[in-house]
Amino acid sequence: MTMAGQTINDRLLAARHSLAGQGLAKSVCKATTEECIGPKKKHLDYLVHCTNEPNVSIPHLANLLIERSQNANWVVVYKSLITTHHLMAYGNERFMQYLASSNSTFNLSSFLDKGTVQDGGMGVPGGRMGYDMSPFIRRYAKYLNEKSLSYRAMAFDFCKVKRGKEEGSLRSMNADKLLKTLPVLQAQLDGLLEFDCQSNDLSNGVINMSFMLLFRDLIRLFACYNDGIINLLEKYFDMNKKLARDALDLYKKFLVRMDRVGEFLKVAENVGIDKGDIPDLTKAPSSLLDALEQHLATLEGRKVSAANTPTQSSSSAFGTAAASSKFDATNGIDEQLKAQVLAEEEAAMNQYKSKVSSPTSSGAAGSSAALTNPFLSSPPASSAGQPIVDLFGAASAQPAAAGAASHHHQAPQATTKASDDLLQLGNPFADMFEASASAGGSGSNAAGGATGDAGDGASPFDWGATDDDVGAK
């Protein structure tokens, strides 16, 4: 039996709190009624206001919400999670700090509402059966716990940190701290993506509101994630072997998560969120991953295939002897092979000495010597000696200029930062979070671009907040 949308239980509980003078408990009760709609904006706004009041006990508020999450009704439990998430996003940071520092978490890993199944799914007017909503409640609670653990590990909220090329927190981190930060960010992002709902699952106001809060977090998390990956790749070629191995592993995980983020955004588009609020993700070229793997192989001393090797010697000092099956460490080297190797080495050394003796000689001999002399300060251009994968060459070089290079001296092109030329990466969410874009600037992305802020566009799933970056550091 309901009265004006609220059940008698809701009315009695609110009256009990009023008689006891428990205003905060009454507000929490009002925000988490059994009515199958999302928490009302006026109740959420009041609770956000309470988090900013010095005379309001944050532990008491958090414990009231956790207590409501132990209710048997799935609607009450779900709305308590939504209210908590809303306060994490828009409330005072003291609320997040308490959840991160306390041992009080949402213990809902085995939650299952069987009540609405027993009466045919009609326990809540207009709602889905609690049995169907229970998996989403368990996943949502897991994400909120992961969000708290992330804050405990980093002492800041990834959804509120500054983003962008100039002032982005993850764009300016040093390599060691970045390698410790990105796994924490990945864990939180994984918890969000595990919500794993489809368009037909968003069938009531409760789950719709939770989806919008998750969408808001996803946009900010991935923007932060993208900043961190750009910074990581810029530092990759200066890392030692151990750090480079960890960085490459993080980049591969980033590519996998990028596909999962794309699937989440497709669901958001299907349920009516404005396309202008959804970023367009574009993958980095596969050649980038090949270059990163090749660099790591070089650091580790592993052999790479001829097609991927930047420079290949046209001859070997050991010639065919080195390729002989007799050159086996287990069986030893026979005397005939040893004599053959020494003879070839001596001949190669004599030939090398004759070429080095006149490094500036002209004609065919001088040209051949210049190509093979590693001590010349500026060896002539040659297509045979050019690397197949040129990581730091000028991007505007044209293949047609190779033939004319030996006849005409060309002015060297202006050099740019190696990472800019290699990665061509920018922040795909720059337009979302910057107040204004530069008039003539243009940049390319590793992870795509965005056309608007996820929280500003009008949407039938608006969650009622007006300032997406409240509390940004």
TIMARGU-644314 format. One record per residue (C-alpha): residue number from 1; x, y, z. Coordinates in steps of 0.25 Angstrom, whole numbers, m for minus. Layout:
<sites>
> seq,X,Y,Z
> NUM,X,Y,Z $
...
</sites>
This chain:
<sites>
> seq,X,Y,Z
> 1,0,0,0 $
> 2,6,14,m4 $
> 3,2,28,m1 $
> 4,6,39,m11 $
> 5,17,29,m17 $
> 6,23,26,m3 $
> 7,20,14,4 $
> 8,14,14,19 $
> 9,28,8,23 $
> 10,34,21,18 $
> 11,24,30,25 $
> 12,25,23,38 $
> 13,41,23,38 $
> 14,41,38,34 $
> 15,31,41,45 $
> 16,39,33,55 $
> 17,52,41,52 $
> 18,44,54,53 $
> 19,39,51,67 $
> 20,53,47,71 $
> 21,59,60,66 $
> 22,68,53,56 $
> 23,68,62,44 $
> 24,79,56,37 $
> 25,74,42,38 $
> 26,60,47,33 $
> 27,67,53,21 $
> 28,74,40,18 $
> 29,61,33,19 $
> 30,55,42,9 $
> 31,66,40,m1 $
> 32,65,25,0 $
> 33,50,22,0 $
> 34,44,10,m6 $
> 35,38,18,m17 $
> 36,44,12,m31 $
> 37,50,25,m35 $
> 38,63,31,m34 $
> 39,66,40,m21 $
> 40,60,53,m22 $
> 41,69,65,m25 $
> 42,64,73,m13 $
> 43,68,62,m3 $
> 44,82,60,m10 $
> 45,84,75,m10 $
> 46,81,76,5 $
> 47,91,64,8 $
> 48,102,71,m1 $
> 49,99,84,8 $
> 50,101,76,20 $
> 51,114,70,16 $
> 52,119,85,16 $
> 53,114,88,30 $
> 54,124,88,41 $
> 55,114,83,51 $
> 56,109,71,43 $
> 57,116,58,47 $
> 58,121,52,34 $
> 59,123,38,40 $
> 60,109,38,45 $
> 61,104,42,31 $
> 62,112,31,25 $
> 63,108,21,35 $
> 64,93,24,32 $
> 65,95,21,17 $
> 66,102,8,20 $
> 67,91,4,30 $
> 68,81,7,19 $
> 69,88,m2,9 $
> 70,86,m14,18 $
> 71,71,m13,15 $
> 72,64,m25,9 $
> 73,57,m16,m2 $
> 74,66,m15,m14 $
> 75,60,m1,m17 $
> 76,65,4,m3 $
> 77,78,m2,m5 $
> 78,81,3,m19 $
> 79,76,17,m15 $
> 80,86,17,m3 $
> 81,97,14,m12 $
> 82,93,25,m22 $
> 83,92,35,m11 $
> 84,106,31,m6 $
> 85,112,32,m20 $
> 86,105,46,m22 $
> 87,112,51,m9 $
> 88,125,45,m13 $
> 89,124,53,m26 $
> 90,118,66,m21 $
> 91,119,66,m6 $
> 92,131,72,2 $
> 93,143,64,1 $
> 94,142,60,16 $
> 95,132,50,12 $
> 96,141,43,3 $
> 97,152,43,13 $
> 98,144,37,23 $
> 99,140,25,14 $
> 100,154,23,10 $
> 101,160,23,24 $
> 102,149,15,30 $
> 103,147,0,30 $
> 104,132,2,27 $
> 105,129,m2,13 $
> 106,117,m7,5 $
> 107,117,m22,8 $
> 108,107,m26,m3 $
> 109,115,m37,m10 $
> 110,104,m47,m8 $
> 111,92,m38,m8 $
> 112,79,m44,m14 $
> 113,65,m39,m13 $
> 114,56,m50,m15 $
> 115,43,m43,m9 $
> 116,38,m38,m23 $
> 117,41,m51,m29 $
> 118,31,m58,m20 $
> 119,20,m49,m23 $
> 120,22,m49,m38 $
> 121,31,m37,m39 $
> 122,20,m27,m35 $
> 123,25,m24,m21 $
> 124,29,m10,m26 $
> 125,20,m3,m36 $
> 126,26,0,m49 $
> 127,39,m7,m45 $
> 128,47,m18,m50 $
> 129,48,m31,m41 $
> 130,58,m29,m30 $
> 131,64,m43,m35 $
> 132,68,m36,m48 $
> 133,73,m23,m41 $
> 134,82,m31,m31 $
> 135,94,m33,m40 $
> 136,95,m18,m43 $
> 137,94,m15,m28 $
> 138,106,m24,m25 $
> 139,114,m18,m37 $
> 140,111,m4,m33 $
> 141,114,m6,m18 $
> 142,128,m13,m23 $
> 143,131,0,m31 $
> 144,128,9,m20 $
> 145,137,1,m11 $
> 146,148,1,m22 $
> 147,146,16,m23 $
> 148,149,18,m8 $
> 149,161,9,m8 $
> 150,166,17,m20 $
> 151,165,30,m11 $
> 152,172,22,0 $
> 153,184,19,m8 $
> 154,186,32,m16 $
> 155,180,42,m6 $
> 156,172,49,m17 $
> 157,160,46,m26 $
> 158,163,43,m40 $
> 159,150,49,m45 $
> 160,154,62,m38 $
> 161,168,64,m42 $
> 162,173,74,m52 $
> 163,174,69,m66 $
> 164,180,74,m79 $
> 165,194,76,m85 $
> 166,198,88,m77 $
> 167,193,86,m63 $
> 168,189,71,m63 $
> 169,193,64,m51 $
> 170,196,51,m58 $
> 171,203,59,m70 $
> 172,213,64,m60 $
> 173,216,52,m52 $
> 174,230,46,m52 $
> 175,232,32,m57 $
> 176,233,25,m44 $
> 177,221,31,m38 $
> 178,213,29,m51 $
> 179,216,14,m52 $
> 180,210,13,m38 $
> 181,198,22,m41 $
> 182,193,16,m54 $
> 183,190,2,m48 $
> 184,181,8,m37 $
> 185,174,16,m48 $
> 186,172,3,m56 $
> 187,166,m4,m44 $
> 188,156,7,m42 $
> 189,153,7,m57 $
> 190,151,m8,m57 $
> 191,141,m8,m45 $
> 192,133,3,m53 $
> 193,133,m5,m66 $
> 194,129,m18,m59 $
> 195,115,m12,m57 $
> 196,113,m17,m71 $
> 197,99,m13,m74 $
> 198,91,m13,m87 $
> 199,81,m3,m92 $
> 200,69,m12,m89 $
> 201,74,m13,m74 $
> 202,72,2,m72 $
> 203,57,0,m70 $
> 204,54,9,m58 $
> 205,58,22,m51 $
> 206,67,15,m41 $
> 207,77,8,m50 $
> 208,76,20,m60 $
> 209,82,29,m49 $
> 210,93,20,m45 $
> 211,97,18,m60 $
> 212,98,34,m62 $
> 213,107,35,m50 $
> 214,115,24,m55 $
> 215,116,30,m69 $
> 216,120,43,m62 $
> 217,131,36,m55 $
> 218,136,28,m67 $
> 219,138,41,m75 $
> 220,147,47,m65 $
> 221,154,34,m62 $
> 222,157,31,m76 $
> 223,162,46,m78 $
> 224,171,44,m67 $
> 225,175,31,m72 $
> 226,179,36,m85 $
> 227,187,47,m79 $
> 228,195,37,m72 $
> 229,197,28,m84 $
> 230,202,40,m92 $
> 231,212,44,m81 $
> 232,216,30,m80 $
> 233,219,29,m95 $
> 234,227,42,m95 $
> 235,236,36,m84 $
> 236,237,22,m90 $
> 237,250,23,m98 $
> 238,257,29,m87 $
> 239,254,18,m77 $
> 240,262,6,m73 $
> 241,259,m8,m76 $
> 242,250,m11,m64 $
> 243,242,2,m65 $
> 244,241,0,m80 $
> 245,235,m14,m78 $
> 246,225,m9,m68 $
> 247,221,3,m77 $
> 248,219,m6,m89 $
> 249,210,m15,m81 $
> 250,202,m3,m76 $
> 251,200,2,m90 $
> 252,195,m12,m95 $
> 253,185,m12,m84 $
> 254,181,2,m88 $
> 255,177,m3,m102 $
> 256,169,m14,m96 $
> 257,161,m4,m87 $
> 258,159,5,m98 $
> 259,151,m5,m106 $
> 260,142,m7,m93 $
> 261,140,8,m91 $
> 262,135,8,m106 $
> 263,125,m2,m103 $
> 264,120,5,m90 $
> 265,119,18,m99 $
> 266,111,11,m109 $
> 267,101,7,m98 $
> 268,100,22,m94 $
> 269,97,26,m108 $
> 270,86,16,m110 $
> 271,79,21,m97 $
> 272,78,35,m102 $
> 273,90,42,m97 $
> 274,94,54,m106 $
> 275,105,50,m116 $
> 276,112,63,m113 $
> 277,114,58,m99 $
> 278,120,45,m103 $
> 279,135,45,m107 $
> 280,140,39,m121 $
> 281,151,30,m118 $
> 282,161,27,m128 $
> 283,172,17,m127 $
> 284,187,19,m128 $
> 285,193,13,m140 $
> 286,198,m1,m138 $
> 287,212,3,m143 $
> 288,213,10,m129 $
> 289,212,m3,m122 $
> 290,222,m9,m131 $
> 291,232,2,m128 $
> 292,230,1,m113 $
> 293,232,m14,m114 $
> 294,244,m13,m123 $
> 295,251,m3,m113 $
> 296,249,m12,m101 $
> 297,255,m24,m109 $
> 298,267,m15,m112 $
> 299,268,m12,m97 $
> 300,267,m27,m93 $
> 301,277,m31,m104 $
> 302,267,m40,m111 $
> 303,268,m42,m126 $
> 304,257,m35,m135 $
> 305,252,m39,m148 $
> 306,260,m33,m160 $
> 307,247,m26,m165 $
> 308,246,m18,m152 $
> 309,261,m16,m150 $
> 310,265,m1,m153 $
> 311,279,m4,m159 $
> 312,284,m17,m165 $
> 313,298,m20,m168 $
> 314,301,m24,m183 $
> 315,312,m34,m179 $
> 316,317,m41,m167 $
> 317,331,m42,m163 $
> 318,329,m57,m160 $
> 319,322,m59,m174 $
> 320,317,m73,m176 $
> 321,325,m79,m165 $
> 322,317,m73,m154 $
> 323,304,m80,m160 $
> 324,311,m93,m161 $
> 325,305,m105,m153 $
> 326,319,m108,m148 $
> 327,319,m95,m140 $
> 328,312,m102,m128 $
> 329,316,m98,m114 $
> 330,312,m112,m109 $
> 331,321,m120,m118 $
> 332,332,m110,m119 $
> 333,339,m103,m131 $
> 334,347,m112,m140 $
> 335,361,m108,m145 $
> 336,356,m106,m159 $
> 337,345,m97,m156 $
> 338,354,m89,m146 $
> 339,364,m87,m157 $
> 340,353,m82,m167 $
> 341,347,m72,m157 $
> 342,361,m66,m154 $
> 343,364,m65,m168 $
> 344,351,m58,m171 $
> 345,353,m49,m160 $
> 346,367,m45,m164 $
> 347,362,m42,m178 $
> 348,351,m34,m173 $
> 349,360,m26,m164 $
> 350,370,m23,m175 $
> 351,359,m18,m184 $
> 352,354,m9,m173 $
> 353,367,m3,m171 $
> 354,369,0,m186 $
> 355,356,7,m186 $
> 356,358,15,m173 $
> 357,372,20,m177 $
> 358,365,30,m187 $
> 359,352,33,m182 $
> 360,350,46,m190 $
> 361,355,39,m203 $
> 362,346,42,m215 $
> 363,340,33,m226 $
> 364,333,20,m224 $
> 365,344,15,m214 $
> 366,342,28,m205 $
> 367,327,26,m206 $
> 368,327,12,m202 $
> 369,337,15,m190 $
> 370,328,26,m185 $
> 371,316,17,m185 $
> 372,323,6,m176 $
> 373,332,16,m168 $
> 374,325,17,m154 $
> 375,334,28,m150 $
> 376,330,39,m160 $
> 377,323,50,m154 $
> 378,312,52,m165 $
> 379,311,39,m174 $
> 380,304,42,m187 $
> 381,289,39,m189 $
> 382,286,25,m194 $
> 383,273,17,m195 $
> 384,281,5,m191 $
> 385,285,11,m178 $
> 386,272,17,m174 $
> 387,264,11,m163 $
> 388,251,4,m167 $
> 389,244,9,m154 $
> 390,249,24,m152 $
> 391,245,28,m138 $
> 392,251,41,m138 $
> 393,251,46,m153 $
> 394,243,57,m158 $
> 395,229,54,m161 $
> 396,228,62,m174 $
> 397,240,55,m181 $
> 398,235,50,m195 $
> 399,240,37,m201 $
> 400,242,44,m214 $
> 401,253,53,m209 $
> 402,262,41,m207 $
> 403,267,40,m221 $
> 404,270,55,m221 $
> 405,278,55,m208 $
> 406,291,50,m214 $
> 407,291,62,m225 $
> 408,285,74,m217 $
> 409,289,79,m203 $
> 410,276,81,m196 $
> 411,274,90,m183 $
> 412,271,81,m171 $
> 413,257,82,m166 $
> 414,254,88,m152 $
> 415,255,78,m142 $
> 416,243,76,m132 $
> 417,242,69,m119 $
> 418,244,54,m122 $
> 419,231,50,m114 $
> 420,222,60,m122 $
> 421,227,54,m135 $
> 422,226,40,m130 $
> 423,213,39,m123 $
> 424,204,51,m129 $
> 425,196,49,m116 $
> 426,187,59,m109 $
> 427,176,59,m99 $
> 428,164,54,m106 $
> 429,155,61,m95 $
> 430,162,74,m96 $
> 431,149,81,m101 $
> 432,141,75,m90 $
> 433,149,81,m78 $
> 434,156,94,m84 $
> 435,148,107,m83 $
> 436,152,111,m97 $
> 437,161,105,m108 $
> 438,172,112,m115 $
> 439,168,118,m128 $
> 440,178,112,m138 $
> 441,183,100,m131 $
> 442,181,86,m136 $
> 443,186,73,m130 $
> 444,185,58,m132 $
> 445,180,48,m122 $
> 446,184,34,m118 $
> 447,171,32,m111 $
> 448,161,41,m119 $
> 449,155,54,m117 $
> 450,142,60,m110 $
> 451,133,71,m114 $
> 452,126,74,m101 $
> 453,126,72,m86 $
> 454,118,60,m82 $
> 455,111,67,m71 $
> 456,107,79,m78 $
> 457,98,75,m89 $
> 458,83,73,m87 $
> 459,79,59,m85 $
> 460,67,51,m81 $
> 461,76,44,m72 $
> 462,81,57,m65 $
> 463,86,54,m51 $
> 464,83,68,m45 $
> 465,97,73,m43 $
> 466,102,86,m50 $
> 467,117,86,m47 $
> 468,124,74,m51 $
> 469,138,78,m46 $
> 470,134,83,m32 $
> 471,146,81,m23 $
> 472,156,79,m35 $
> 473,170,79,m30 $
</sites>
